[in-house]
Amino acid sequence: MPAFENDVVVIGGCGHVGLPLGVALADRGLQVAVYDIARPAVDGVNGGAVPFDEPGVGEVLRRTLDAGTFRATTDPAIIATAEHVVVVIGTPIDEHLNPNLFAVPDAIEAVADHLRDGQALILRSTVYPGVTALVERLIERLGLDIDVAFCPERIAEGKAMVELAALPQLVSARTDRAFKRAEDLFARLASQTIRLEPEEAELAKLFTNSYRYIKFAIANQFFMIAADRGLDFARIREAVIHDYPRAADLPAPGFAAGPCLFKDTMQLAAFNNNGFTLGHSAMLVNEGLPLYLVSQMEDEHDLAGMTVAILGMAFKADSDDTRASLSYKLKRILRFKAKAVLCTDPFVRDDPDLVPLEEALERADLLVVGAPHTVYADLQPTQPVVDVWGLLADG
Ligand SMILES: NC(=O)c1ccc[n+]([C@@H]2O[C@H](COP(=O)([O-])OP(=O)(O)OC[C@H]3O[C@@H](n4cnc5c(N)ncnc54)[C@H](O)[C@@H]3O)[C@@H](O)[C@H]2O)c1
């Protein structure tokens, strides 16, 4: 095996998944560099600033920068210096819900000049099934002697630094050598690895996210069934789950959104020739929840004469991530129906239209909880509140 200057290079390493992974590996004694095309993020990271909220990452980033075991760059030449090349770029669906089958292979081909014999290439993005095989064929076509593995990331945003160490790692590869190299790398982080074939691991990741998305849809549909009959789903759910293990995982209702669950359910649907009835039904329920809430508001209030404030624009509690957030869908519908819409969020930094919470509370006739940020839990507003999450005491 040739000597490499770096143990790991992460392609897409300034993102929500790549950065926690990169700094965690650097913190465990490996020499790590991340390569990313986003120059502002790279500059910020090299200065010790994390481009998004993720508990614990900033501290480890600054520690590893100081120790000289971690750095970020926009120069793809860094890839040639690493024994392990981890790819964790985004894999979104398009506006017609089609997965981009070539996002990962294209990103690899774009840096092909910097790949070297003897490297291990580890795909970490959530991919459309068959992408690992496509990358294997690409490496063969390029005439490179590189071990390919697929090891999907399963962390949840907000828990990255804890879950990177706590979750078993799904490791898949066609050969024992490729498997062993990927297993040895992730053994730096986690104590358990589970071996799968690449096609199994690709489906395992999509099944994981689709399952969760469908579970949220069940809760949301139950909520709507109860609410249509004037009943409080929170009370019913509490009774159902209380000391009853078989229903303990019934989620509370709420916006099921964000960059992963919906798009991975749609990736699975596309893979199964659009024959994924449960997945598509879950999408109708989850994406329909903002519409349902607004129609409830219309039934109860004269919306056209009211100023409505949305509390929380991120896609989940205590996060700054607005990607695919249903609060923005809610905002669009309300802009059409209400006199005015105010939006507030203590974490979101990249939306110039937000107003401070105090202003929202002062000016609004009606409040809607968009994201159940903890800071809202103790509010005692004077105006009515629409709170599907059941966060506010009187919600
Ligand atoms: N966000 C999560 O919690 C989460 C959890 C598990 C799995 N995933 C999966 O991980 C992957 C990455 O998700 P993310 O949330 O980190 O995305 P992200 O958009 O936060 O990060 C992707 C990074 O890749 C960079 N990038 C894009 N194209 C590039 C290229 N050609 N070369 C170098 N850098 C490039 C971007 O600049 C960005 O910094 C996706 O497949 C996603 O489904 C995400």
The ligand as a Gaussian input file, in Angstrom:
#p B3LYP/6-31G(d) Opt

LIG

0 1
 N      -28.486000      15.795000       7.272000
 C      -28.642000      14.643000       7.880000
 O      -29.012000      14.605000       9.059000
 C      -28.348000      13.342000       7.185000
 C      -28.375000      12.174000       7.937000
 C      -28.037000      10.981000       7.325000
 C      -27.725000      10.960000       5.978000
 N      -27.729000      12.109000       5.237000
 C      -27.333000      12.051000       3.837000
 O      -26.009000      12.552000       3.754000
 C      -25.817000      13.236000       2.498000
 C      -25.340000      14.653000       2.770000
 O      -26.347000      15.359000       3.457000
 P      -26.050000      16.721000       4.207000
 O      -27.267000      17.033000       4.996000
 O      -24.727000      16.661000       4.881000
 O      -25.944000      17.704000       2.959000
 P      -25.312000      19.166000       2.993000
 O      -25.887000      19.873000       1.836000
 O      -25.401000      19.739000       4.351000
 O      -23.752000      18.897000       2.721000
 C      -23.245000      18.509000       1.481000
 C      -21.927000      19.231000       1.281000
 O      -21.379000      18.770000       0.045000
 C      -20.818000      19.859000      -0.642000
 N      -20.734000      19.463000      -2.038000
 C      -21.753000      19.346000      -2.932000
 N      -21.276000      18.884000      -4.108000
 C      -19.949000      18.713000      -3.946000
 C      -18.912000      18.235000      -4.783000
 N      -19.178000      17.867000      -6.046000
 N      -17.648000      18.180000      -4.307000
 C      -17.388000      18.580000      -3.033000
 N      -18.328000      19.021000      -2.181000
 C      -19.590000      19.075000      -2.628000
 C      -21.741000      21.028000      -0.331000
 O      -21.091000      22.251000      -0.534000
 C      -22.086000      20.739000       1.139000
 O      -21.183000      21.395000       2.016000
 C      -27.153000      13.136000       1.776000
 O      -27.127000      12.030000       0.916000
 C      -28.141000      12.927000       2.890000
 O      -29.308000      12.272000       2.445000
 C      -28.007000      13.298000       5.831000

